[in-house]
Amino acid sequence: MNQLEELAIAELDVKTQHSPIIKKRKETVPRIGVFGVGYSKYWEQFEGLYEQMLEKQAIFLEKVQKHNAEVVDFGMVDDVISAYELLPKLKAANLDLIFCDMLTYATSSTFGIIIKSIDVPVVLVALQPDKALNYSKASTYQQLYNDDICSLPEFTGVAVRMGKKVPDVIIGTLHDDPAAEAEIGTYCNIARVLHDLKTARIGHIGHPIEAMLDMHSDATMLTAHFGLHIVQCEAHEIVSKYHRVAEQDIKKEEKRILDFFDTPDPVSDPISEKLRATDLEVAARVSVALEEFVKDKKLDGLAYYYEGEAESDTRKVMTNLIVGNSLLTGAGFPMCGESDLKCCIAMMIMERLGIGGSFAEFHPVDFKENFILVGHDGPHNVTIAQGKPVLRSLKKYHGKPGFGAGVEFKIKEGPITMLSITSTYDGKFKFVIAEGTSVEGPIPPTGNTNTRGYFKPDVRTFLKKWVKEGPTHHFALGVGHHAQTIKKIGEYLNIEAVIVE
C-alpha cells in the first residue's frame, strides 16, 4: 500500500473516532478546476472519439466531486486558440488546485501558456479507460481512446522549458483503480489545506516565552508565505467573557468534559492529583468563554502565551485554556501553547489533511527499548488519542505559572508523522518532516501527553539527523505516514521541505 492510499485510510480512521461531544467544524470545500486536453485533428478523422473523450472527462469529474470539493468544469482544450481562451477563465475562478485530464494525445500548445501563467498547483491525470488493449482486435481508434499517457513527457518537458516545476502526475485506469482513487482524494485534501492556509485567521495572544528564540515569528512573513492573517488579540477579551459565563453553561460544559475525559486517581507524580471540582469548574468556565471568543473573532486557530499578574483572574484564565483548547483542537481549530504560531500552522495542515495534528516535542529517551517519548503539556488534538484521554489536577505547570487541569494521553498506536515549521537565517520558512511509529506501552502519569515514538534505524541516529535540519523544538504530530504529501504542500507553497529519512 502506498502513502497516498494510507492517507485516505488514516483520514477515515480519524473521522470515525470523533465523539459527538466534540463539535467538529464544518469541513472546508476546496475549489478545484478541471480541464481536459485532446487533439482537434482527431475529431474529423475518427467519428465518435470526441464524444467519448467528454464521457471520460465526466467520469473523472464525478471522482473529484466524491471528495467534498467544488468542481469547476472548463471543458476540453484541443488547440492553442482554446488554450489562450481558457487562461483568463482559470485565473478568474479563484481555484485552489487544477486537474489537467489527459484524455488522449494532445500537443503541448494546449498546455504551455497555461502552465507558464498559472500559480495554482496543476496535476496531470492520465487514467486510461481500458486496463489493456485487446491486441487481436486493436485499432488506431482504440489506441487513441486509451492514449492518456502519450503526451505526459511532452507536457512535463514543456513545463520545465517554461521555467516551472514538473507537475505532479496521477497514472492509472479510469475504472477499478483504488490507488488512483486514493491519489485523487489526496490532492483534494491538499487543495483543502491550501484553501484554508490562504484564508485562515490565526489568533495570537501575548508572546513566546522569552527564552525560546526558535518560537519567534514575523506575522507579515507568515502572510507572505502562507497567505493567512495573524489576528493580534488581547487576553482581556477572553477574561471578560469568562466573567459573563452563565452558571447553567458551566454545568453543561462540566458534563461534556466529564463525558469525554477519564479522571483517575494519581499514580506516581507528586504534583498530580485526582481532578478537583474547583479545577473542573475553572476549566469549564474558561472553555465556554474561549469558544465564544473564537467565534466572535472568527478565528481558525490560536497561539498564545500570557502569564498575567500573580493571583489575578487574567493568570487564572490564561493558564487554564488547556481543556478548552484541547476540545477546540479536536474540533478542527488548532490551539498552540507557548505562542508558537509556526507550530499552530503545522497543526492546521495536519488537521485539514484529516490526520490529527497535536502539539508535541521530544521528552526523555528510553535507551533500553530504543524509543523516545513524544508529547507536551498544554492543548492537544484529542481525536487521535489511544483510548480515553485523562484529566488530572496539577499543583503546578512545570516551567510556567499557574495550576489546574492537565490533559494526558498518548497518540493512537501505529504509524505517525511529524512536521516542524522552522525559520532559516535568511528569513525563509522550512518544513522538517519525519515518519515513525507510536508503539504500545505505559507513559508517565504526569498530566501531559506522551507517546512512545520509535524511529528508524535507531533513536540516536534519527535524533542526530532530525536536529541537523534545524527544526524548532515544537512540532505537529499526526497519525499515519504522510511525509510525501506534506512535502508536496511545502513545494506548492515554495517552501523548502526536507524529509528526515
N, C-alpha and C positions, 0 to 999 in steps of 0.2 A: 504494500500500500504506500503511495507516495504522500508527500507532505500536504498537497492540495486536497487529497481525499481525507486525510487525517483532520484537516481544518474543518471540513464540513461535518464530520462526525463529532469532533470536540465541541463545535458550536451547538449541535443538537444536544449533547450531553449537558452543557451548561444551562441551556434554556429549560431543559426538563427538570433541573434541580430547583428552579425558582419557586420559593414558597409564596402562597397568596399573601403572606404577611408583608413581603417586600413589594412595594408599589412600583413596579417596573415602569420606566419611562417608555413613551411611545417610540418604537423603532424608527430610526431615520430611513427615509426613502430617497436613495440617490437618483440622480437624473443621468441616464445613460443613453447615448446616441448610437444608432446602428445604421451603417450604410453598406450595401453590397457592391461588389465590383464584378464586371464582366467585360466582354469584348464585343462591341457593336457589330462588327463584321460577321459574327456567327449567326445573328438572328435571321438574316435573309437566306443564309446557306442551310440552316437546319431548322425546319419548321417545328414549332412547339418548344424549342430549347429555352427561349426567353421566358415563357410562361412557367416552365419547370424551375428556372432559376428563382423566380419570385416565390414559388411554392417552398423551395428550400429556405429562402430567407424568412418566410412566415413561420416555419418550424423553429428556426433559431430564435426569432423574436419571442415566441412562446416560452422557450427555455430561459431566456433572460427574465421575463416577467414573473416566472415562478419564484424568483429570489427577492420579492418585495422591492422592485425597482420601477421607477417611472421611465418607460422606454419611449424614445422619440425615433420613429422610423423615417429615415431620409431616402428610402427607396434605393435604386441601383444607379451607380455611376458606371458608364460604359464607354466614355471617350473623354478627351481632355476638356472639351467645352463644358460638359456636365460637371466635371471636377471643379472647374473655376466657378461655376454657378452654385455648387454646393457649399463652397468655402464660407461665404458670409452667413449662410444659414447655420452652419456648425458653430461659428463664432457667436452668433446671437442667441444660441439655445441655452447658454449657461449650464453646460454639461460638466459632469464630474469624471466621466470616462467615456471612451468611444470604442466600439467594436467595429472593425472592418471585416465584413463577412466575405471571404474569398470564395465566391460562388463557382467560378470556373477560371480559366486563364484570363488575365486582364493585363494590359500594358501598364507600365508604371506611370504613365502620364495621367492615369486616373487617380494616382496617389501622391505623386511628387509634390504638387503645390499644397496639398492638404497637410502632409507631414512636415513640410517646411514652415507652415504658417500657424499650426495649432500647438498650443502649450499643454492642452489636456492629454493625459495618457491615452495612447492608441494601442489596442491589442488586435493582432491579426488572427482571425479564426478560420481554420481550414478543416471543415467537417464534411468529408465526402459521404454521399448517401449510401453507397454500397461498400461492404467490407472488402470485397474483391470483385474484379471483373469476371464475367463468365467468358473465359477465353475462347471457348469453341464458338460462341455466338457474339463475340465482341465486335463493336463498330466504332467508327470515329465519333458518332453521336454519343455512345455510352462513355467513351473516354472523356469527352468534353463535359458530360454530365457529372463526372467524378474528378474533374481536373482542379480541385480546390488547392492542391499543394503546388501546382506548377509554377505560379508566379511568386511564391513566397520568397525565394532568394533574390528575385528581381526587386521586390518591394523593400526588403531589408537592405540590399545593396544601395538602393537609391536613397533610403533614409540616411545612410552614412554619408553619401555624397551631398546631401542637403544639410550636413552639419548636425544631424540629430542622432540620438542613441538608437540602437537597433530595437524596434518594437518587440514586446513580448508576443509569443505565438502559442495558440492552442491548436493542437493537431489531433485528429481522431475521426470518428464517424458520426454521422448525424443521428443515428439511431442506436440504442442499446450500448451506450458507451459511458459507464459510470465515471471513469477517470475524466473524460471531457466535461461531463455534467458538473463534477466537483470543481474543476478549474473555472468554469463559468461562474459558479457560486462564489469562489474565492475572489474573483475580480469584481463581482458585485459588492462583496464585503469591503474590498479595498476602496471601491468608489464611495461606499458608506463612510469609511474613515476620512477620505479626502474631503468629502462634502462637509462633514462636521468640523474638521480642523479649520477650514476656511470660513466657517460661520460661527465658531464656538465663542462663548463668553465665559472666560475663566476668572473667577473672583480671586482677589489677593488681599489678605489682611495681615498687617504687621510687617515682619521682615524675617529673613532667615536667621537662625541662631548665629550670633556674630562670628563665632569661631569657625563656622563651616563655610570656608571660602568657595567650595565647589558648588554651593547651593545658589549663589547669586546669579540673577538673570537680568538682562536688559529687555524690558517689556516691548520696546519698539522692535528689537531684533526678533522677538518671538512672533510679532505680527508679520515682519518681513519674510520670515522663513516658513511659517505655518498658516498665516492668514487670519488666525484667531485674534480676539481682542482681550486684553487684560483689564478687568474691571477693578479699579482700586477702591476697596471697601473699608469701612471703619468698624471696629469691634463693638462700639456702642449701638450699631444698627441691629446686632443680634441681642445684645443685653437688654435693650428697650423692649424687644419682642418677648424676651424671657420674662420680664416683669408683668406682661399682659396676658400670659397664657392662662386660660380658664382651668379651674380645678377638674372639671369633667374631662377636659382634653388630656390633662396629666394622667388621670386614672386610665383612660383609654390607651394612652401610649405605654404606660407601665404594663398593661396586659399584653399589648403587642410585643413588647420586649421580652417578657417572661415566656410568652408562647414560642418565641423564636430561639432564645438562648437557654442553655443549661446553667445552673448556678450551684456548682458542687461545693463541698467543704474544702478548706485549704489543705494543701499537702505538705510541701517541704519549705516553701519560701516564706520567711517570717514577715515580709511586708505585704503578703496577700491574706485576705480574709474572705469568708463567705459573703456574698453580695449583701451589703447593708441596705436597709429600707431607705435611709437618707440618701445614699448614693444612687439608688434606683430612681428616687423622686427627682433628684437633680438631673440625672441623665435623661429622663422622660421629658421634663420641662424644657431642657436645652434642645432635645430632639425636635419637639414641636416648634420651638422658636426658629431653629435652624432651617427646617423645611419651609417655613413661611418666608424666611429671609431669602432662601434660594429662589423661591417662586417670585417674590417681589422684585428681585434684582435680575430675573431672567437669566440665571447662571446655569452653565452646563457643567461646572466643576468649581473647585475651590482649593487654594493652597493658603495655609495660614500658620502663623506662629505669633502669639501675643501673650505676654506674661501678665501685664496689669499690676496694679498695686497690691501688696500683700493684704489678705483678709477682705479684699474688695469683691463686689459682685462681678466685676469685669474678670478678675482672675478666676473666680468660681466657674463662670460661664465658659471662658475661652480655654480653660484646661479640662473641660468636661464635654468637649464636642465628640469624643471618641465613639460613643454608641450611636448617636445620630448620624455621624459621618459614615460609619460602617454600614448602616442601613441605606443611606443615600448612595454610597458607592455601589452597593449591591443592586440598587435600583437603576444604575446607569449614570450617576452623577459622581465622577471620581473626586474624592476628597483626600487631600495630601497634607500631612503634618510637616512641621519644620519648614514651612513656607517654600517647599520645593516645587516651583512652577514647572520645571522640566520633567520631573517625575509624574506630576499631575497629567501632563500631556501624554507621557508614555502609558499611563494607566488608561487614559481615554482611548488611545489607539487600540489597546488590547480589548477594552470593553466593546468598542464598536465592531471589532472582529468577532465578538461572541466568545472570547476565551477567558474572560475574567479581568485580570489586572489588579493586583494587590500591592500595597506599599511594602517594600522589602529592603533588607540589607543583609550583609553576612554577619553571622554570630559565630560562636566557637566551633572549631573543627573537632570531629571525632576521628582521631588518627588510628584508633583500634579498628573501626569498621569502615573507614575511608569515606566519610560523608561530612558535609558542613551544614550547620543549622542556618536556615534562611528565614528571616522574619523581621518583625519590627514591633515597637509599641505603637499605639495610636490607631487610626482608622484603617480598615481593610475591606476587601471585596468578599463579603460573607457568603456569596453564592457559590464560591469554589472551595468551600470548606469540606474537609473529610469528616463526616458526621456532624453532630450538632455543635455549633460554636458555644463557647463558655464565657460567662461574665464573672469576674472576680472583683472584689473591692481591694484597691491598692492603697496602702497607707501613704505612699509617695510614688510619684512618677520619676523614675531614675533619670537624673540629668536635667530635670525640668521642675518648675514649681507646681504645686497643687497635688491633689489626691482625688480618688473617686473610682468609678468603674473602669475596668480594663477588659479588652476583648482578647480572647485566647482561642486559637485553633490552629490546625495545620492544613496545608493545601491538599486537595484531593490527590491520592496516590496515583502515580503513573507519570507520563511524560510532562515536562514543564518547559517553559520558555521564559527567558529574562530579557528585558530591554532597559538599558540605561541611555538616557539622552544627556550627553555631556557637551561641554564647550571647549573649543581649541584656543590656542594662543592668539590666532588671528581673528577671533570673534565669531567663528562659524560653529554650527552645531554638528554633532556626530552621534550616530546610533551605534551602540555597542550591544551585541546580541549574543545569546548563548542558549543552548538546549541542555537539559539534564533530566533527571528522574526524581520524583518525590517518592521516597521509599518508606515502607512500613516501619513503625517503631514509636516508642514513647517520646514526648517532648517535655521540656522543662515547664512545670506548672506555675509560671510567673505572671500570668495575666497578659501575656504578649503572644503574637503569632510566632510559630516556629515550625519549619518543615525540614525534614531530613533530606537534604539535596545531594544527590550523587551525580558527579560529573566525570566524564571520561577524559583521559585514560586513568587519572587518579586525582585526588583533591589538590595535592601540591602543584602538579603540572598545570591543572586547569587554572588555579588561582594566579599563578605566575603569568599565564597568558592573558587572563582577564585584566589584571591590573596594568599590564603593559600597554593596553589600548587607551588608558587614561579615562576610565569611566568616572561618574560620580559614585559616592558610596551608597546612594539610593538607586533602586531600580524597580520597575514594574514586573510582577510575577504572574504568569498566566498558565493555563493548563494546555497540554498538547504540545507538539513540536511544530513551530511556525516561524522559524528563523528566516527561511527564504521569503515567505510572504511579507514579513516585517521589513526585510531588506528591500523588497520591491517598493514599499511605501516610502522608505528613505530615498530611494533613487528617483521616484516620481516627484519628490519634494526637492530634488537636487541637494540632498544632504548625504554626506559620506556615511556609509553603513558597513560595519565590519561584523562578521560572524566569527566568534572565538571558537575554533574547531577543537 
